[in-house]
Amino acid sequence: MAIGRVTQSMMTQRSLGSLQTSLGRLAELQEHLSTGRVLNRPSDSPGDTTSAMRLRSSVADQQQYARNAEDGLGWLGQIDNTLTSMNGEVRRARDLGLQGINGSSGPAAREALAVEVDKIRESLLGSANTRYLDRPVFGGITAGNRAFDPTTGNFVGQSGAVNRTIGAGPPVDVQVDGQAVFGPDGDSLFTHLADLSAALRSGDATAMGNVVGVLNGDMNTITSTVSDVGTRYNRLEAATQAAADAELSLTTSLTEIENTDLPKATVELQMQEVAYQAALASTARVLQPSLLEFLR
């Protein structure tokens, strides 16, 4: 069996190569501990880098879903509060109409009732132009700052959905169409209140009774809309929590890929230091500078 000749040069090169490998591993572990990350550049692990990039993209998606849901909650919360308040005012206007139907009410009393109805109509028009982030919540996709004309009560917005994407499913519409909840021009809640005011001033009990019946329908529509808004609000709340849970899970996975396991890395560093010291000692014995050692 042939035995290859081992020269001093070969031993020197192999020893130095081993030292460099050990020193490189030691430097790598020190970098992991100092940065707290095992992925400091793509070349550290191309496969893990690809996984980390995908996870970061997914985390960004979940964060955006959460922001969209929070914005939608603001819209729907504003709408819910506004409609609840408006429903109470419509109920008050209906009660005033019922008082006017009472035959014992004189012209002065009916005039006072009509004035209060006018004030309620004015207040409701102001509420119908409620804005969130400077956009009317009942104006659809209008670029203006009003949904209804404050004088005539006509709709001046632009119907359309204001959608918020909160996940992989369909988006959620976070606005309420003003015409759908308050009625079309000429047959809207504001028209009904103007009719009630005119009927009170004229003393027409039949007309008052008709308007009171219509106002009951207006209240039912507002109540149904509030219920629908509450359903959408609950969906957005659930989406917010789902996005937060997904972000936490993805961040945990990302941490496992990118971050250093400090106890493990510390033990490995100590072991590598011992190995490097041993390599230095053995190399020192191999690379003796004396001619006598070289000739042995």
C-alpha positions as protocol buffer text, in pm:
chain_id: "A"
residue {
  index: 1
  type: MET
  ca { x: 0 y: 0 z: 0 }
}
residue {
  index: 2
  type: ALA
  ca { x: 149 y: 332 z: -107 }
}
residue {
  index: 3
  type: ILE
  ca { x: 189 y: 601 z: 155 }
}
residue {
  index: 4
  type: GLY
  ca { x: 196 y: 962 z: 38 }
}
residue {
  index: 5
  type: ARG
  ca { x: 473 y: 1184 z: 160 }
}
residue {
  index: 6
  type: VAL
  ca { x: 363 y: 1451 z: 409 }
}
residue {
  index: 7
  type: THR
  ca { x: 580 y: 1758 z: 387 }
}
residue {
  index: 8
  type: GLN
  ca { x: 627 y: 2039 z: 632 }
}
residue {
  index: 9
  type: SER
  ca { x: 462 y: 2275 z: 383 }
}
residue {
  index: 10
  type: MET
  ca { x: 152 y: 2057 z: 369 }
}
residue {
  index: 11
  type: MET
  ca { x: 127 y: 2046 z: 746 }
}
residue {
  index: 12
  type: THR
  ca { x: 169 y: 2421 z: 764 }
}
residue {
  index: 13
  type: GLN
  ca { x: -101 y: 2490 z: 506 }
}
residue {
  index: 14
  type: ARG
  ca { x: -347 y: 2247 z: 666 }
}
residue {
  index: 15
  type: SER
  ca { x: -283 y: 2384 z: 1011 }
}
residue {
  index: 16
  type: LEU
  ca { x: -331 y: 2741 z: 899 }
}
residue {
  index: 17
  type: GLY
  ca { x: -647 y: 2644 z: 708 }
}
residue {
  index: 18
  type: SER
  ca { x: -790 y: 2479 z: 1017 }
}
residue {
  index: 19
  type: LEU
  ca { x: -705 y: 2784 z: 1225 }
}
residue {
  index: 20
  type: GLN
  ca { x: -879 y: 3014 z: 978 }
}
residue {
  index: 21
  type: THR
  ca { x: -1187 y: 2793 z: 975 }
}
residue {
  index: 22
  type: SER
  ca { x: -1201 y: 2787 z: 1353 }
}
residue {
  index: 23
  type: LEU
  ca { x: -1141 y: 3162 z: 1373 }
}
residue {
  index: 24
  type: GLY
  ca { x: -1413 y: 3226 z: 1115 }
}
residue {
  index: 25
  type: ARG
  ca { x: -1662 y: 3020 z: 1313 }
}
residue {
  index: 26
  type: LEU
  ca { x: -1562 y: 3207 z: 1629 }
}
residue {
  index: 27
  type: ALA
  ca { x: -1613 y: 3543 z: 1455 }
}
residue {
  index: 28
  type: GLU
  ca { x: -1952 y: 3427 z: 1325 }
}
residue {
  index: 29
  type: LEU
  ca { x: -2071 y: 3332 z: 1673 }
}
residue {
  index: 30
  type: GLN
  ca { x: -1947 y: 3662 z: 1814 }
}
residue {
  index: 31
  type: GLU
  ca { x: -2142 y: 3847 z: 1544 }
}
residue {
  index: 32
  type: HIS
  ca { x: -2458 y: 3652 z: 1627 }
}
residue {
  index: 33
  type: LEU
  ca { x: -2426 y: 3745 z: 1992 }
}
residue {
  index: 34
  type: SER
  ca { x: -2341 y: 4110 z: 1931 }
}
residue {
  index: 35
  type: THR
  ca { x: -2623 y: 4169 z: 1679 }
}
residue {
  index: 36
  type: GLY
  ca { x: -2875 y: 3929 z: 1829 }
}
residue {
  index: 37
  type: ARG
  ca { x: -2943 y: 3794 z: 1478 }
}
residue {
  index: 38
  type: VAL
  ca { x: -2833 y: 3486 z: 1288 }
}
residue {
  index: 39
  type: LEU
  ca { x: -2934 y: 3645 z: 955 }
}
residue {
  index: 40
  type: ASN
  ca { x: -2726 y: 3956 z: 905 }
}
residue {
  index: 41
  type: ARG
  ca { x: -2690 y: 3924 z: 526 }
}
residue {
  index: 42
  type: PRO
  ca { x: -2857 y: 3708 z: 260 }
}
residue {
  index: 43
  type: SER
  ca { x: -2545 y: 3494 z: 220 }
}
residue {
  index: 44
  type: ASP
  ca { x: -2576 y: 3374 z: 580 }
}
residue {
  index: 45
  type: SER
  ca { x: -2863 y: 3146 z: 471 }
}
residue {
  index: 46
  type: PRO
  ca { x: -3034 y: 3205 z: 136 }
}
residue {
  index: 47
  type: GLY
  ca { x: -3320 y: 2969 z: 219 }
}
residue {
  index: 48
  type: ASP
  ca { x: -3395 y: 3129 z: 556 }
}
residue {
  index: 49
  type: THR
  ca { x: -3359 y: 3473 z: 399 }
}
residue {
  index: 50
  type: THR
  ca { x: -3632 y: 3388 z: 148 }
}
residue {
  index: 51
  type: SER
  ca { x: -3858 y: 3262 z: 428 }
}
residue {
  index: 52
  type: ALA
  ca { x: -3789 y: 3573 z: 636 }
}
residue {
  index: 53
  type: MET
  ca { x: -3876 y: 3803 z: 345 }
}
residue {
  index: 54
  type: ARG
  ca { x: -4207 y: 3622 z: 294 }
}
residue {
  index: 55
  type: LEU
  ca { x: -4286 y: 3641 z: 664 }
}
residue {
  index: 56
  type: ARG
  ca { x: -4206 y: 4013 z: 672 }
}
residue {
  index: 57
  type: SER
  ca { x: -4439 y: 4068 z: 378 }
}
residue {
  index: 58
  type: SER
  ca { x: -4715 y: 3877 z: 558 }
}
residue {
  index: 59
  type: VAL
  ca { x: -4656 y: 4078 z: 877 }
}
residue {
  index: 60
  type: ALA
  ca { x: -4686 y: 4401 z: 678 }
}
residue {
  index: 61
  type: ASP
  ca { x: -5014 y: 4276 z: 528 }
}
residue {
  index: 62
  type: GLN
  ca { x: -5159 y: 4201 z: 872 }
}
residue {
  index: 63
  type: GLN
  ca { x: -5051 y: 4540 z: 1002 }
}
residue {
  index: 64
  type: GLN
  ca { x: -5226 y: 4708 z: 710 }
}
residue {
  index: 65
  type: TYR
  ca { x: -5540 y: 4501 z: 770 }
}
residue {
  index: 66
  type: ALA
  ca { x: -5538 y: 4615 z: 1132 }
}
residue {
  index: 67
  type: ARG
  ca { x: -5500 y: 4981 z: 1029 }
}
residue {
  index: 68
  type: ASN
  ca { x: -5785 y: 4945 z: 780 }
}
residue {
  index: 69
  type: ALA
  ca { x: -6006 y: 4787 z: 1044 }
}
residue {
  index: 70
  type: GLU
  ca { x: -5925 y: 5061 z: 1296 }
}
residue {
  index: 71
  type: ASP
  ca { x: -6016 y: 5325 z: 1038 }
}
residue {
  index: 72
  type: GLY
  ca { x: -6342 y: 5143 z: 964 }
}
residue {
  index: 73
  type: LEU
  ca { x: -6421 y: 5126 z: 1334 }
}
residue {
  index: 74
  type: GLY
  ca { x: -6384 y: 5503 z: 1350 }
}
residue {
  index: 75
  type: TRP
  ca { x: -6627 y: 5550 z: 1061 }
}
residue {
  index: 76
  type: LEU
  ca { x: -6887 y: 5308 z: 1192 }
}
residue {
  index: 77
  type: GLY
  ca { x: -6855 y: 5428 z: 1551 }
}
residue {
  index: 78
  type: GLN
  ca { x: -6923 y: 5783 z: 1438 }
}
residue {
  index: 79
  type: ILE
  ca { x: -7222 y: 5667 z: 1233 }
}
residue {
  index: 80
  type: ASP
  ca { x: -7364 y: 5461 z: 1519 }
}
residue {
  index: 81
  type: ASN
  ca { x: -7345 y: 5750 z: 1767 }
}
residue {
  index: 82
  type: THR
  ca { x: -7495 y: 5993 z: 1516 }
}
residue {
  index: 83
  type: LEU
  ca { x: -7789 y: 5771 z: 1417 }
}
residue {
  index: 84
  type: THR
  ca { x: -7867 y: 5684 z: 1778 }
}
residue {
  index: 85
  type: SER
  ca { x: -7884 y: 6054 z: 1863 }
}
residue {
  index: 86
  type: MET
  ca { x: -8090 y: 6132 z: 1552 }
}
residue {
  index: 87
  type: ASN
  ca { x: -8340 y: 5858 z: 1632 }
}
residue {
  index: 88
  type: GLY
  ca { x: -8410 y: 6025 z: 1966 }
}
residue {
  index: 89
  type: GLU
  ca { x: -8470 y: 6358 z: 1794 }
}
residue {
  index: 90
  type: VAL
  ca { x: -8707 y: 6201 z: 1541 }
}
residue {
  index: 91
  type: ARG
  ca { x: -8898 y: 6042 z: 1827 }
}
residue {
  index: 92
  type: ARG
  ca { x: -8928 y: 6383 z: 1989 }
}
residue {
  index: 93
  type: ALA
  ca { x: -9063 y: 6530 z: 1662 }
}
residue {
  index: 94
  type: ARG
  ca { x: -9320 y: 6250 z: 1639 }
}
residue {
  index: 95
  type: ASP
  ca { x: -9431 y: 6318 z: 1996 }
}
residue {
  index: 96
  type: LEU
  ca { x: -9472 y: 6685 z: 1908 }
}
residue {
  index: 97
  type: GLY
  ca { x: -9693 y: 6581 z: 1617 }
}
residue {
  index: 98
  type: LEU
  ca { x: -9904 y: 6370 z: 1849 }
}
residue {
  index: 99
  type: GLN
  ca { x: -9944 y: 6671 z: 2079 }
}
residue {
  index: 100
  type: GLY
  ca { x: -10053 y: 6882 z: 1783 }
}
residue {
  index: 101
  type: ILE
  ca { x: -10322 y: 6630 z: 1688 }
}
residue {
  index: 102
  type: ASN
  ca { x: -10484 y: 6696 z: 2026 }
}
residue {
  index: 103
  type: GLY
  ca { x: -10778 y: 6922 z: 1950 }
}
residue {
  index: 104
  type: SER
  ca { x: -10727 y: 7123 z: 2268 }
}
residue {
  index: 105
  type: SER
  ca { x: -10406 y: 7277 z: 2130 }
}
residue {
  index: 106
  type: GLY
  ca { x: -10455 y: 7639 z: 2025 }
}
residue {
  index: 107
  type: PRO
  ca { x: -10279 y: 7824 z: 1742 }
}
residue {
  index: 108
  type: ALA
  ca { x: -10012 y: 7964 z: 1976 }
}
residue {
  index: 109
  type: ALA
  ca { x: -9935 y: 7621 z: 2118 }
}
residue {
  index: 110
  type: ARG
  ca { x: -9919 y: 7466 z: 1772 }
}
residue {
  index: 111
  type: GLU
  ca { x: -9687 y: 7746 z: 1657 }
}
residue {
  index: 112
  type: ALA
  ca { x: -9456 y: 7668 z: 1947 }
}
residue {
  index: 113
  type: LEU
  ca { x: -9463 y: 7301 z: 1849 }
}
residue {
  index: 114
  type: ALA
  ca { x: -9390 y: 7391 z: 1486 }
}
residue {
  index: 115
  type: VAL
  ca { x: -9094 y: 7606 z: 1590 }
}
residue {
  index: 116
  type: GLU
  ca { x: -8951 y: 7317 z: 1790 }
}
residue {
  index: 117
  type: VAL
  ca { x: -8999 y: 7082 z: 1493 }
}
residue {
  index: 118
  type: ASP
  ca { x: -8810 y: 7332 z: 1274 }
}
residue {
  index: 119
  type: LYS
  ca { x: -8526 y: 7334 z: 1525 }
}
residue {
  index: 120
  type: ILE
  ca { x: -8521 y: 6955 z: 1529 }
}
residue {
  index: 121
  type: ARG
  ca { x: -8507 y: 6949 z: 1148 }
}
residue {
  index: 122
  type: GLU
  ca { x: -8216 y: 7194 z: 1152 }
}
residue {
  index: 123
  type: SER
  ca { x: -8034 y: 6983 z: 1411 }
}
residue {
  index: 124
  type: LEU
  ca { x: -8094 y: 6664 z: 1214 }
}
residue {
  index: 125
  type: LEU
  ca { x: -7957 y: 6823 z: 898 }
}
residue {
  index: 126
  type: GLY
  ca { x: -7644 y: 6914 z: 1090 }
}
residue {
  index: 127
  type: SER
  ca { x: -7614 y: 6556 z: 1214 }
}
residue {
  index: 128
  type: ALA
  ca { x: -7669 y: 6424 z: 860 }
}
residue {
  index: 129
  type: ASN
  ca { x: -7356 y: 6618 z: 760 }
}
residue {
  index: 130
  type: THR
  ca { x: -7145 y: 6461 z: 1035 }
}
residue {
  index: 131
  type: ARG
  ca { x: -6788 y: 6407 z: 919 }
}
residue {
  index: 132
  type: TYR
  ca { x: -6510 y: 6167 z: 1004 }
}
residue {
  index: 133
  type: LEU
  ca { x: -6159 y: 6271 z: 904 }
}
residue {
  index: 134
  type: ASP
  ca { x: -6321 y: 6561 z: 715 }
}
residue {
  index: 135
  type: ARG
  ca { x: -6542 y: 6332 z: 506 }
}
residue {
  index: 136
  type: PRO
  ca { x: -6924 y: 6315 z: 546 }
}
residue {
  index: 137
  type: VAL
  ca { x: -7013 y: 5970 z: 677 }
}
residue {
  index: 138
  type: PHE
  ca { x: -7349 y: 5975 z: 496 }
}
residue {
  index: 139
  type: GLY
  ca { x: -7211 y: 6124 z: 173 }
}
residue {
  index: 140
  type: GLY
  ca { x: -7077 y: 5808 z: 8 }
}
residue {
  index: 141
  type: ILE
  ca { x: -6771 y: 5880 z: -205 }
}
residue {
  index: 142
  type: THR
  ca { x: -6833 y: 6253 z: -241 }
}
residue {
  index: 143
  type: ALA
  ca { x: -6528 y: 6476 z: -258 }
}
residue {
  index: 144
  type: GLY
  ca { x: -6718 y: 6754 z: -79 }
}
residue {
  index: 145
  type: ASN
  ca { x: -6762 y: 6810 z: 291 }
}
residue {
  index: 146
  type: ARG
  ca { x: -7143 y: 6784 z: 300 }
}
residue {
  index: 147
  type: ALA
  ca { x: -7391 y: 6507 z: 232 }
}
residue {
  index: 148
  type: PHE
  ca { x: -7710 y: 6719 z: 249 }
}
residue {
  index: 149
  type: ASP
  ca { x: -7791 y: 7078 z: 165 }
}
residue {
  index: 150
  type: PRO
  ca { x: -7849 y: 7248 z: 503 }
}
residue {
  index: 151
  type: THR
  ca { x: -8137 y: 7456 z: 363 }
}
residue {
  index: 152
  type: THR
  ca { x: -8335 y: 7231 z: 130 }
}
residue {
  index: 153
  type: GLY
  ca { x: -8234 y: 6898 z: 283 }
}
residue {
  index: 154
  type: ASN
  ca { x: -8153 y: 6756 z: -62 }
}
residue {
  index: 155
  type: PHE
  ca { x: -7879 y: 6498 z: -99 }
}
residue {
  index: 156
  type: VAL
  ca { x: -7563 y: 6656 z: -244 }
}
residue {
  index: 157
  type: GLY
  ca { x: -7324 y: 6366 z: -185 }
}
residue {
  index: 158
  type: GLN
  ca { x: -7229 y: 6088 z: -424 }
}
residue {
  index: 159
  type: SER
  ca { x: -7355 y: 5741 z: -349 }
}
residue {
  index: 160
  type: GLY
  ca { x: -7089 y: 5470 z: -342 }
}
residue {
  index: 161
  type: ALA
  ca { x: -6920 y: 5224 z: -110 }
}
residue {
  index: 162
  type: VAL
  ca { x: -6626 y: 5325 z: 109 }
}
residue {
  index: 163
  type: ASN
  ca { x: -6460 y: 4987 z: 140 }
}
residue {
  index: 164
  type: ARG
  ca { x: -6191 y: 4876 z: 380 }
}
residue {
  index: 165
  type: THR
  ca { x: -5996 y: 4556 z: 314 }
}
residue {
  index: 166
  type: ILE
  ca { x: -5955 y: 4375 z: 645 }
}
residue {
  index: 167
  type: GLY
  ca { x: -5837 y: 4033 z: 533 }
}
residue {
  index: 168
  type: ALA
  ca { x: -5845 y: 3777 z: 259 }
}
residue {
  index: 169
  type: GLY
  ca { x: -6226 y: 3793 z: 242 }
}
residue {
  index: 170
  type: PRO
  ca { x: -6449 y: 4059 z: 88 }
}
residue {
  index: 171
  type: PRO
  ca { x: -6400 y: 4421 z: 200 }
}
residue {
  index: 172
  type: VAL
  ca { x: -6636 y: 4596 z: 442 }
}
residue {
  index: 173
  type: ASP
  ca { x: -6833 y: 4908 z: 349 }
}
residue {
  index: 174
  type: VAL
  ca { x: -6783 y: 5154 z: 635 }
}
residue {
  index: 175
  type: GLN
  ca { x: -7024 y: 5426 z: 522 }
}
residue {
  index: 176
  type: VAL
  ca { x: -7403 y: 5457 z: 518 }
}
residue {
  index: 177
  type: ASP
  ca { x: -7581 y: 5592 z: 212 }
}
residue {
  index: 178
  type: GLY
  ca { x: -7765 y: 5905 z: 325 }
}
residue {
  index: 179
  type: GLN
  ca { x: -8053 y: 5852 z: 84 }
}
residue {
  index: 180
  type: ALA
  ca { x: -8096 y: 5492 z: 197 }
}
residue {
  index: 181
  type: VAL
  ca { x: -8135 y: 5584 z: 564 }
}
residue {
  index: 182
  type: PHE
  ca { x: -8306 y: 5924 z: 539 }
}
residue {
  index: 183
  type: GLY
  ca { x: -8498 y: 5877 z: 215 }
}
residue {
  index: 184
  type: PRO
  ca { x: -8475 y: 6023 z: -136 }
}
residue {
  index: 185
  type: ASP
  ca { x: -8514 y: 6392 z: -217 }
}
residue {
  index: 186
  type: GLY
  ca { x: -8878 y: 6496 z: -188 }
}
residue {
  index: 187
  type: ASP
  ca { x: -8966 y: 6205 z: 39 }
}
residue {
  index: 188
  type: SER
  ca { x: -8691 y: 6224 z: 297 }
}
residue {
  index: 189
  type: LEU
  ca { x: -8695 y: 6259 z: 673 }
}
residue {
  index: 190
  type: PHE
  ca { x: -8627 y: 6631 z: 633 }
}
residue {
  index: 191
  type: THR
  ca { x: -8923 y: 6669 z: 397 }
}
residue {
  index: 192
  type: HIS
  ca { x: -9145 y: 6488 z: 646 }
}
residue {
  index: 193
  type: LEU
  ca { x: -9039 y: 6723 z: 924 }
}
residue {
  index: 194
  type: ALA
  ca { x: -9110 y: 7025 z: 705 }
}
residue {
  index: 195
  type: ASP
  ca { x: -9455 y: 6878 z: 631 }
}
residue {
  index: 196
  type: LEU
  ca { x: -9518 y: 6826 z: 1002 }
}
residue {
  index: 197
  type: SER
  ca { x: -9422 y: 7184 z: 1076 }
}
residue {
  index: 198
  type: ALA
  ca { x: -9662 y: 7311 z: 806 }
}
residue {
  index: 199
  type: ALA
  ca { x: -9942 y: 7085 z: 931 }
}
residue {
  index: 200
  type: LEU
  ca { x: -9897 y: 7210 z: 1287 }
}
residue {
  index: 201
  type: ARG
  ca { x: -9922 y: 7570 z: 1175 }
}
residue {
  index: 202
  type: SER
  ca { x: -10231 y: 7500 z: 965 }
}
residue {
  index: 203
  type: GLY
  ca { x: -10395 y: 7290 z: 1234 }
}
residue {
  index: 204
  type: ASP
  ca { x: -10467 y: 7004 z: 988 }
}
residue {
  index: 205
  type: ALA
  ca { x: -10500 y: 6706 z: 1221 }
}
residue {
  index: 206
  type: THR
  ca { x: -10529 y: 6459 z: 932 }
}
residue {
  index: 207
  type: ALA
  ca { x: -10205 y: 6580 z: 780 }
}
residue {
  index: 208
  type: MET
  ca { x: -10038 y: 6564 z: 1121 }
}
residue {
  index: 209
  type: GLY
  ca { x: -10154 y: 6206 z: 1168 }
}
residue {
  index: 210
  type: ASN
  ca { x: -10019 y: 6107 z: 827 }
}
residue {
  index: 211
  type: VAL
  ca { x: -9679 y: 6261 z: 896 }
}
residue {
  index: 212
  type: VAL
  ca { x: -9662 y: 6097 z: 1240 }
}
residue {
  index: 213
  type: GLY
  ca { x: -9715 y: 5760 z: 1072 }
}
residue {
  index: 214
  type: VAL
  ca { x: -9440 y: 5836 z: 821 }
}
residue {
  index: 215
  type: LEU
  ca { x: -9203 y: 5939 z: 1101 }
}
residue {
  index: 216
  type: ASN
  ca { x: -9262 y: 5602 z: 1266 }
}
residue {
  index: 217
  type: GLY
  ca { x: -9136 y: 5443 z: 945 }
}
residue {
  index: 218
  type: ASP
  ca { x: -8836 y: 5678 z: 945 }
}
residue {
  index: 219
  type: MET
  ca { x: -8748 y: 5567 z: 1298 }
}
residue {
  index: 220
  type: ASN
  ca { x: -8776 y: 5201 z: 1198 }
}
residue {
  index: 221
  type: THR
  ca { x: -8539 y: 5263 z: 906 }
}
residue {
  index: 222
  type: ILE
  ca { x: -8286 y: 5436 z: 1132 }
}
residue {
  index: 223
  type: THR
  ca { x: -8312 y: 5155 z: 1388 }
}
residue {
  index: 224
  type: SER
  ca { x: -8254 y: 4891 z: 1118 }
}
residue {
  index: 225
  type: THR
  ca { x: -7953 y: 5087 z: 991 }
}
residue {
  index: 226
  type: VAL
  ca { x: -7807 y: 5108 z: 1342 }
}
residue {
  index: 227
  type: SER
  ca { x: -7842 y: 4731 z: 1369 }
}
residue {
  index: 228
  type: ASP
  ca { x: -7661 y: 4682 z: 1037 }
}
residue {
  index: 229
  type: VAL
  ca { x: -7387 y: 4922 z: 1143 }
}
residue {
  index: 230
  type: GLY
  ca { x: -7346 y: 4726 z: 1466 }
}
residue {
  index: 231
  type: THR
  ca { x: -7304 y: 4403 z: 1270 }
}
residue {
  index: 232
  type: ARG
  ca { x: -7033 y: 4556 z: 1053 }
}
residue {
  index: 233
  type: TYR
  ca { x: -6868 y: 4709 z: 1360 }
}
residue {
  index: 234
  type: ASN
  ca { x: -6848 y: 4365 z: 1525 }
}
residue {
  index: 235
  type: ARG
  ca { x: -6696 y: 4220 z: 1210 }
}
residue {
  index: 236
  type: LEU
  ca { x: -6427 y: 4488 z: 1209 }
}
residue {
  index: 237
  type: GLU
  ca { x: -6351 y: 4429 z: 1576 }
}
residue {
  index: 238
  type: ALA
  ca { x: -6310 y: 4058 z: 1507 }
}
residue {
  index: 239
  type: ALA
  ca { x: -6086 y: 4139 z: 1209 }
}
residue {
  index: 240
  type: THR
  ca { x: -5870 y: 4365 z: 1426 }
}
residue {
  index: 241
  type: GLN
  ca { x: -5817 y: 4087 z: 1678 }
}
residue {
  index: 242
  type: ALA
  ca { x: -5754 y: 3831 z: 1402 }
}
residue {
  index: 243
  type: ALA
  ca { x: -5493 y: 4058 z: 1242 }
}
residue {
  index: 244
  type: ALA
  ca { x: -5321 y: 4109 z: 1577 }
}
residue {
  index: 245
  type: ASP
  ca { x: -5313 y: 3732 z: 1644 }
}
residue {
  index: 246
  type: ALA
  ca { x: -5181 y: 3661 z: 1295 }
}
residue {
  index: 247
  type: GLU
  ca { x: -4914 y: 3928 z: 1330 }
}
residue {
  index: 248
  type: LEU
  ca { x: -4802 y: 3781 z: 1662 }
}
residue {
  index: 249
  type: SER
  ca { x: -4781 y: 3432 z: 1514 }
}
residue {
  index: 250
  type: LEU
  ca { x: -4588 y: 3551 z: 1208 }
}
residue {
  index: 251
  type: THR
  ca { x: -4354 y: 3763 z: 1420 }
}
residue {
  index: 252
  type: THR
  ca { x: -4281 y: 3462 z: 1638 }
}
residue {
  index: 253
  type: SER
  ca { x: -4194 y: 3256 z: 1331 }
}
residue {
  index: 254
  type: LEU
  ca { x: -3978 y: 3538 z: 1199 }
}
residue {
  index: 255
  type: THR
  ca { x: -3797 y: 3562 z: 1533 }
}
residue {
  index: 256
  type: GLU
  ca { x: -3719 y: 3191 z: 1526 }
}
residue {
  index: 257
  type: ILE
  ca { x: -3559 y: 3231 z: 1183 }
}
residue {
  index: 258
  type: GLU
  ca { x: -3376 y: 3561 z: 1227 }
}
residue {
  index: 259
  type: ASN
  ca { x: -3291 y: 3601 z: 1592 }
}
residue {
  index: 260
  type: THR
  ca { x: -3012 y: 3437 z: 1787 }
}
residue {
  index: 261
  type: ASP
  ca { x: -3082 y: 3175 z: 2051 }
}
residue {
  index: 262
  type: LEU
  ca { x: -2867 y: 3348 z: 2311 }
}
residue {
  index: 263
  type: PRO
  ca { x: -2812 y: 3056 z: 2556 }
}
residue {
  index: 264
  type: LYS
  ca { x: -2728 y: 2818 z: 2272 }
}
residue {
  index: 265
  type: ALA
  ca { x: -2500 y: 3070 z: 2098 }
}
residue {
  index: 266
  type: THR
  ca { x: -2320 y: 3145 z: 2426 }
}
residue {
  index: 267
  type: VAL
  ca { x: -2245 y: 2777 z: 2487 }
}
residue {
  index: 268
  type: GLU
  ca { x: -2131 y: 2734 z: 2126 }
}
residue {
  index: 269
  type: LEU
  ca { x: -1905 y: 3038 z: 2158 }
}
residue {
  index: 270
  type: GLN
  ca { x: -1741 y: 2898 z: 2469 }
}
residue {
  index: 271
  type: MET
  ca { x: -1692 y: 2561 z: 2302 }
}
residue {
  index: 272
  type: GLN
  ca { x: -1550 y: 2727 z: 1993 }
}
residue {
  index: 273
  type: GLU
  ca { x: -1308 y: 2932 z: 2205 }
}
residue {
  index: 274
  type: VAL
  ca { x: -1182 y: 2612 z: 2367 }
}
residue {
  index: 275
  type: ALA
  ca { x: -1147 y: 2449 z: 2025 }
}
residue {
  index: 276
  type: TYR
  ca { x: -961 y: 2751 z: 1889 }
}
residue {
  index: 277
  type: GLN
  ca { x: -724 y: 2758 z: 2185 }
}
residue {
  index: 278
  type: ALA
  ca { x: -659 y: 2387 z: 2137 }
}
residue {
  index: 279
  type: ALA
  ca { x: -597 y: 2442 z: 1765 }
}
residue {
  index: 280
  type: LEU
  ca { x: -352 y: 2719 z: 1845 }
}
residue {
  index: 281
  type: ALA
  ca { x: -165 y: 2497 z: 2090 }
}
residue {
  index: 282
  type: SER
  ca { x: -144 y: 2204 z: 1849 }
}
residue {
  index: 283
  type: THR
  ca { x: -39 y: 2427 z: 1563 }
}
residue {
  index: 284
  type: ALA
  ca { x: 235 y: 2576 z: 1774 }
}
residue {
  index: 285
  type: ARG
  ca { x: 373 y: 2227 z: 1826 }
}
residue {
  index: 286
  type: VAL
  ca { x: 348 y: 2141 z: 1457 }
}
residue {
  index: 287
  type: LEU
  ca { x: 506 y: 2462 z: 1329 }
}
residue {
  index: 288
  type: GLN
  ca { x: 827 y: 2452 z: 1532 }
}
residue {
  index: 289
  type: PRO
  ca { x: 1072 y: 2712 z: 1401 }
}
residue {
  index: 290
  type: SER
  ca { x: 1392 y: 2520 z: 1483 }
}
residue {
  index: 291
  type: LEU
  ca { x: 1590 y: 2340 z: 1212 }
}
residue {
  index: 292
  type: LEU
  ca { x: 1620 y: 2039 z: 1440 }
}
residue {
  index: 293
  type: GLU
  ca { x: 1242 y: 1998 z: 1460 }
}
residue {
  index: 294
  type: PHE
  ca { x: 1221 y: 2046 z: 1086 }
}
residue {
  index: 295
  type: LEU
  ca { x: 1472 y: 1761 z: 1025 }
}
residue {
  index: 296
  type: ARG
  ca { x: 1296 y: 1513 z: 1255 }
}
